[in-house]
Amino acid sequence: MALRFRRREARHLWDIEHSRNALEPSHTHHISRQYNAELEEIRSRVLQMGGLVEQQIEQALAALVKADTALGEAVIMGDAKVNEFDVAIDDACQHIIARRQPAASDLRLVMAVIKTITDLERIGDEAEKIARMAVRLANEERPKNNYAELQTLGNHVRAMVHDALDAFARMDPQDALATAREDRRIDQQYESVIRQMITFMMEDPRTISRALDVIWAARALERIGDHARNICEYIIYLVKGKDVRHTSLEQIEKEILGRRT
């Protein structure tokens, strides 16, 4: 996990100048090296926060599947660190706005960072929910399939968050769109889990308690997928200068990225 974060950070540092070229031609080249360093710093800290959030998701799922109380408690405690990142990065962005008065693509970068850390913080909250459930269920009887439905959904969600952060590191709208498309598959998997749990409860009332636990955990994972999609939309906004919230993926392809659907 640590190696993955270091690789992403190294790629991020290498891509800083290249990703700036991907922005609209209206980008203003500022004389102040300190100003550029401040912009690069907030991007780097977003990736550090994202790495921590990825770890929180992975460990929360592991705690649930392995009935590992200690790991679940560690995730719960780790949420405070996620919150610290959120506050610190937001404060840095506010200082840049107040002192530097950014314009054009620089302003979009700051705004995208503010929005991204909000979604990362909420992903951290969802991971904490799963960890708290893991702690509560650790001493109860394990289901025969050892939460297989949650493992499958969780692995897909975790991969989506990872890909969204990689697209952010490269400021790549094409990869961001491809990652955003995965949210539909996650929604389908979530709905499949819900239908399965409802069937179990109808066939055997003794499974109601366990089925409800799975539903709440699946809901938390589905919400993480929604937040990952939001991050992808911010990347497209930053690079293309177009707010694509509440816009269909087909419309984004056709109007923003110039593809035919």
C-alpha positions as CSV (number, residue, x, y, z in Angstrom):
1,M,0.0,0.0,0.0
2,A,2.8,2.5,0.9
3,L,4.6,1.7,-2.3
4,R,1.5,2.4,-4.3
5,F,1.2,5.8,-2.7
6,R,4.9,6.6,-3.3
7,R,4.5,5.6,-7.0
8,R,1.4,7.8,-7.4
9,E,3.2,10.7,-5.7
10,A,6.3,10.3,-7.9
11,R,4.1,10.2,-11.0
12,H,2.2,13.3,-9.7
13,L,5.5,15.3,-9.3
14,W,6.6,14.2,-12.8
15,D,3.3,15.1,-14.3
16,I,2.9,18.6,-12.8
17,E,4.3,20.5,-15.7
18,H,2.7,18.2,-18.3
19,S,-0.7,18.3,-16.7
20,R,-0.6,22.1,-16.8
21,N,-0.3,21.9,-20.5
22,A,-3.6,20.0,-20.6
23,L,-5.5,23.0,-19.2
24,E,-7.2,25.5,-21.5
25,P,-4.9,28.0,-23.4
26,S,-6.2,30.8,-21.2
27,H,-4.0,29.6,-18.4
28,T,-1.9,32.4,-17.0
29,H,1.8,31.8,-16.3
30,H,2.6,33.4,-13.0
31,I,5.9,34.9,-12.3
32,S,5.8,34.0,-8.6
33,R,7.5,30.6,-8.0
34,Q,6.1,30.6,-4.5
35,Y,2.6,30.8,-5.9
36,N,3.2,27.9,-8.2
37,A,4.7,26.0,-5.3
38,E,1.6,26.6,-3.3
39,L,-0.6,25.3,-6.0
40,E,1.5,22.2,-6.4
41,E,1.5,21.7,-2.6
42,I,-2.3,21.5,-2.3
43,R,-2.4,19.0,-5.2
44,S,0.2,16.9,-3.5
45,R,-1.7,17.0,-0.2
46,V,-4.9,15.9,-1.9
47,L,-3.1,12.8,-3.1
48,Q,-1.7,12.1,0.4
49,M,-5.3,12.4,1.8
50,G,-6.5,10.2,-1.0
51,G,-3.9,7.6,-0.2
52,L,-5.0,7.6,3.5
53,V,-8.7,7.3,2.5
54,E,-7.9,4.3,0.2
55,Q,-6.2,2.6,3.1
56,Q,-9.2,3.3,5.3
57,I,-11.5,1.6,2.9
58,E,-9.2,-1.4,2.5
59,Q,-8.7,-1.9,6.2
60,A,-12.4,-1.4,7.1
61,L,-13.4,-4.2,4.7
62,A,-10.6,-6.4,6.0
63,A,-11.8,-5.8,9.6
64,L,-15.4,-6.8,8.6
65,V,-14.4,-9.9,6.7
66,K,-11.7,-11.1,9.2
67,A,-13.7,-10.1,12.3
68,D,-10.6,-8.0,13.3
69,T,-11.6,-5.7,16.1
70,A,-8.2,-4.1,16.5
71,L,-8.1,-3.2,12.8
72,G,-11.6,-1.8,12.9
73,E,-10.7,0.4,15.9
74,A,-7.6,1.6,14.0
75,V,-9.8,2.7,11.1
76,I,-12.1,4.5,13.5
77,M,-9.2,6.3,15.0
78,G,-7.7,7.0,11.6
79,D,-10.8,9.0,10.6
80,A,-9.5,11.9,12.7
81,K,-6.4,12.1,10.5
82,V,-8.6,12.3,7.4
83,N,-10.5,15.2,9.0
84,E,-7.2,16.9,9.8
85,F,-6.2,16.7,6.1
86,D,-9.6,18.1,5.1
87,V,-9.3,21.1,7.4
88,A,-5.6,21.8,6.6
89,I,-6.1,21.7,2.8
90,D,-9.2,23.8,2.9
91,D,-7.4,26.4,5.0
92,A,-4.5,26.4,2.5
93,C,-7.0,26.9,-0.3
94,Q,-8.7,29.8,1.5
95,H,-5.3,31.5,2.0
96,I,-4.4,31.1,-1.7
97,I,-7.8,32.7,-2.7
98,A,-7.3,35.6,-0.3
99,R,-3.6,36.3,-0.9
100,R,-3.2,35.3,-4.6
101,Q,-6.6,36.0,-6.1
102,P,-6.2,33.1,-8.6
103,A,-7.9,33.4,-12.0
104,A,-8.8,31.1,-14.9
105,S,-7.4,27.5,-14.6
106,D,-5.6,28.3,-11.3
107,L,-9.0,29.3,-9.7
108,R,-10.5,26.1,-11.1
109,L,-7.7,24.1,-9.5
110,V,-8.4,25.6,-6.1
111,M,-12.1,25.1,-6.4
112,A,-11.7,21.5,-7.6
113,V,-9.4,20.8,-4.7
114,I,-11.9,22.2,-2.2
115,K,-14.6,20.0,-3.7
116,T,-12.4,16.9,-3.9
117,I,-11.3,17.0,-0.3
118,T,-15.0,17.3,0.8
119,D,-15.8,14.1,-1.1
120,L,-12.6,12.4,0.3
121,E,-13.7,13.3,3.8
122,R,-17.1,11.8,3.2
123,I,-15.6,8.6,1.8
124,G,-13.6,8.5,5.1
125,D,-16.8,8.7,7.0
126,E,-18.3,5.8,5.1
127,A,-15.2,3.7,5.7
128,E,-15.6,4.5,9.4
129,K,-19.2,3.3,9.4
130,I,-18.1,0.0,8.0
131,A,-15.3,-0.2,10.6
132,R,-17.8,0.4,13.4
133,M,-20.0,-2.3,12.0
134,A,-17.0,-4.7,11.9
135,V,-16.2,-4.0,15.5
136,R,-19.8,-4.6,16.5
137,L,-20.1,-7.9,14.6
138,A,-16.7,-9.3,15.4
139,N,-17.9,-11.5,18.2
140,E,-21.1,-12.6,16.5
141,E,-21.6,-15.7,14.3
142,R,-20.1,-15.4,10.9
143,P,-22.1,-15.9,7.8
144,K,-21.2,-19.0,5.8
145,N,-20.1,-17.0,2.8
146,N,-18.0,-14.6,5.0
147,Y,-19.7,-11.5,3.5
148,A,-18.7,-12.5,-0.1
149,E,-21.2,-10.0,-1.6
150,L,-19.5,-7.2,0.3
151,Q,-16.1,-8.3,-0.6
152,T,-17.0,-8.2,-4.3
153,L,-18.7,-4.8,-4.1
154,G,-15.9,-3.4,-1.9
155,N,-13.1,-4.4,-4.2
156,H,-14.9,-2.7,-7.1
157,V,-15.4,0.5,-5.1
158,R,-11.9,0.5,-3.9
159,A,-10.6,0.2,-7.4
160,M,-12.8,3.1,-8.5
161,V,-11.5,5.4,-5.8
162,H,-7.9,4.4,-6.8
163,D,-8.5,5.1,-10.5
164,A,-10.2,8.5,-9.7
165,L,-7.2,9.6,-7.7
166,D,-4.8,8.5,-10.4
167,A,-6.9,10.5,-12.9
168,F,-6.6,13.5,-10.5
169,A,-2.8,13.1,-10.3
170,R,-2.5,13.2,-14.1
171,M,-5.4,15.6,-14.6
172,D,-6.7,13.2,-17.3
173,P,-10.3,13.9,-18.3
174,Q,-10.4,10.7,-20.5
175,D,-9.5,8.5,-17.6
176,A,-11.8,10.4,-15.3
177,L,-14.8,9.7,-17.6
178,A,-13.9,6.0,-17.9
179,T,-13.7,5.8,-14.1
180,A,-17.0,7.7,-13.7
181,R,-18.7,5.0,-15.9
182,E,-17.8,2.4,-13.2
183,D,-20.4,4.0,-10.9
184,R,-23.2,2.4,-13.0
185,R,-21.7,-1.0,-12.5
186,I,-21.4,-0.4,-8.7
187,D,-25.0,0.7,-8.6
188,Q,-26.0,-2.5,-10.3
189,Q,-24.0,-4.6,-7.9
190,Y,-25.5,-2.7,-5.0
191,E,-29.1,-3.3,-6.2
192,S,-28.2,-7.0,-6.7
193,V,-27.1,-7.2,-3.1
194,I,-30.3,-5.6,-1.9
195,R,-32.5,-8.0,-3.9
196,Q,-30.5,-10.9,-2.5
197,M,-30.9,-9.7,1.1
198,I,-34.6,-9.1,0.7
199,T,-35.0,-12.7,-0.6
200,F,-33.1,-14.1,2.4
201,M,-35.2,-12.2,4.8
202,M,-38.4,-13.3,3.2
203,E,-37.3,-17.0,3.1
204,D,-35.9,-17.1,6.6
205,P,-36.7,-14.4,9.2
206,R,-33.7,-15.5,11.3
207,T,-31.5,-13.9,8.7
208,I,-33.1,-10.4,9.1
209,S,-30.4,-9.1,11.5
210,R,-27.5,-10.2,9.4
211,A,-29.2,-9.1,6.1
212,L,-29.8,-5.6,7.5
213,D,-26.1,-5.4,8.5
214,V,-25.1,-6.3,4.9
215,I,-27.5,-3.8,3.5
216,W,-26.1,-0.9,5.6
217,A,-22.5,-1.8,4.7
218,A,-23.4,-2.1,1.0
219,R,-25.1,1.3,1.2
220,A,-21.9,2.8,2.6
221,L,-19.9,1.3,-0.3
222,E,-22.4,2.5,-2.9
223,R,-22.0,6.0,-1.5
224,I,-18.3,5.8,-1.8
225,G,-18.7,5.1,-5.5
226,D,-20.9,8.2,-5.8
227,H,-18.2,10.3,-4.2
228,A,-15.5,8.8,-6.5
229,R,-17.7,9.8,-9.5
230,N,-17.9,13.4,-8.1
231,I,-14.1,13.5,-8.0
232,C,-14.0,12.5,-11.7
233,E,-16.4,15.3,-12.6
234,Y,-14.2,17.8,-10.8
235,I,-11.3,16.7,-12.9
236,I,-13.2,17.3,-16.1
237,Y,-14.3,20.7,-14.8
238,L,-10.7,21.6,-14.0
239,V,-9.2,20.6,-17.3
240,K,-12.1,21.6,-19.6
241,G,-13.5,24.5,-17.7
242,K,-17.1,23.1,-17.9
243,D,-19.2,22.1,-14.9
244,V,-20.5,18.6,-15.7
245,R,-22.5,18.0,-12.6
246,H,-26.0,16.7,-13.3
247,T,-24.8,15.9,-16.8
248,S,-25.1,12.4,-18.3
249,L,-21.9,10.6,-19.2
250,E,-23.1,10.4,-22.8
251,Q,-23.4,14.2,-22.9
252,I,-20.0,14.6,-21.4
253,E,-18.5,12.4,-24.1
254,K,-20.2,14.2,-26.9
255,E,-20.0,17.9,-25.8
256,I,-17.0,18.1,-23.5
257,L,-14.6,15.5,-24.8
258,G,-15.6,15.6,-28.4
259,R,-16.4,11.9,-28.8
260,R,-19.3,10.3,-30.6
261,T,-21.4,8.0,-28.5
